[in-house]
Amino acid sequence: MLSDLHFRVLTGAAAVALLALSAGAARAGEFERVSPVTDAFTRKECGECHMAFQPGLLPAASWIRIMDGLQNHFGENANLPSDTAAAIRKSLTQAAGRGDGSLIRITEQRWWLRKHDFAPSIWSRRTVAAKSNCEACHRTAAQGLYEDD
Amino acid sequence: MKTILFLAASVALGTGVALAASGGDAERARILDGYAAQAKAPDFTRFSAERGQALYLGPHAGGKVADTPACASCHTRDPAGTGRHYKTGRDILPMAVSANPKRFTDPAEVEKRFGRDCFNVLGRACTALEKGDFITFLSNR
């Protein structure tokens, strides 16, 4: 009886593992993966006004500039209490990616421009609203999964 | 044994009563009391929902963000509705307490938002009187 149960659990687990494997293989070509945002402060505070961008989307120098300039965050005051800001700064710089540290816009990084070389009219659609609205086209962007379409 | 049961029951009841009575109201009242204490001037009598509504609807001049001359620019003229960030398009939960009972229950969060958005919309910090009026208006909506 017990061994029967064990067997069923084991085969179930094997099936799940197989499924996960095949799903991974099927997706590998369709998604670009970026490590997701793990810090709770970053997720909450950045995510209040826009998708909380993954640390890997900008180099550390860019994140430092952004966190130094919250009083004028892309034209808006986005001040944070200093302890919260320090925690977010740490989480962003620790997992930062590569790119041009003199640019603070993800959408001005060379890799981004290369991948978004299409008609400017796309950006003025109401559902898109802004270039920073990754999720308008990449539905799973918040999880760090960027669908290539 | 009976005593333990009785104790457990009264604790459970007590928590239930406290939760029902508050639902955020106690926290909000405390925040308003704080602003009332700061606003204490010879001419301060009470917060006004009407003044709060005028502040909410604007329009104002001199804000840091030209696209948002009023709170209503993002939060919409109906504070019970879902707002939309003027630039990113991100949804904003309703401001009206009736539609979003969590509003104005976390003092740090309240100060954070006033600290930013008064500059963004008015171009200056808000007074304690304005903050109290604003919360009073939205608590009645």
Interface residues (C-beta under 8 A of the other chain):
Chain A: E48 C49 H50 M51 F74 G75 E76 N77 A78 N79 L80 P81 R126 T127 V128 A129 A130 S132 N133 A136
Chain B: K64 V65 H85 K87 T88 G89 R90 A108 K112 G115 R116 D117 F119 N120
